[in-house]
Amino acid sequence: MSVYRFKSRDTGDLVMLQPHGKRVLEIIGKDPAPQGIVLPQQMPAAVQALRDAAVQEEA
């Protein structure tokens, strides 16, 4: 099974199995391509999208 590796200069890598990593990218509006980037200025919106998705899934 494939994995997604999310890298950061400020934290350690976050590794997710393919279904979960792909879902995270879809939630934050990114193409689940082999390589991509989330810029610092995009992080607040990405975090909010993930929070909103978590609330929806808990409802």
C-alpha positions as CSV (number, residue, x, y, z in Angstrom):
1,M,0.0,0.0,0.0
2,S,1.2,3.5,-0.8
3,V,2.0,6.1,1.8
4,Y,1.9,9.9,1.9
5,R,4.7,11.7,3.6
6,F,4.0,15.2,4.8
7,K,7.3,17.1,5.5
8,S,7.9,20.2,7.4
9,R,11.1,22.2,8.3
10,D,9.6,22.9,11.8
11,T,8.3,19.4,12.8
12,G,8.9,15.8,12.1
13,D,7.5,14.0,9.0
14,L,3.9,12.8,9.2
15,V,3.4,9.5,7.3
16,M,-0.1,8.3,6.4
17,L,-1.4,5.4,4.5
18,Q,-2.8,6.2,1.0
19,P,-6.5,6.4,1.8
20,H,-6.0,8.8,4.7
21,G,-3.4,10.9,3.1
22,K,-5.5,11.3,0.0
23,R,-8.5,12.3,2.0
24,V,-6.5,15.0,3.9
25,L,-5.4,16.4,0.6
26,E,-8.9,16.4,-0.8
27,I,-10.2,18.2,2.3
28,I,-7.7,21.0,2.0
29,G,-8.3,21.3,-1.7
30,K,-5.0,19.9,-3.0
31,D,-4.5,17.4,-5.8
32,P,-3.4,14.1,-4.5
33,A,-0.4,14.1,-6.9
34,P,2.9,12.4,-6.0
35,Q,4.5,15.7,-5.0
36,G,2.9,19.0,-3.8
37,I,3.2,21.8,-1.4
38,V,1.1,23.6,1.2
39,L,2.5,27.1,1.6
40,P,2.6,28.8,5.1
41,Q,-0.1,31.3,4.0
42,Q,-2.3,28.4,3.0
43,M,-2.1,26.7,6.4
44,P,-4.8,28.6,8.3
45,A,-7.4,27.7,5.6
46,A,-6.1,24.1,5.5
47,V,-6.4,23.7,9.3
48,Q,-9.9,25.1,9.3
49,A,-10.9,22.8,6.5
50,L,-9.6,19.8,8.5
51,R,-11.4,21.0,11.6
52,D,-14.7,21.4,9.7
53,A,-14.4,18.0,8.2
54,A,-13.8,16.4,11.6
55,V,-16.9,18.2,13.0
56,Q,-19.0,16.9,10.0
57,E,-17.7,13.3,10.4
58,E,-18.5,13.4,14.2
59,A,-22.1,14.7,13.5
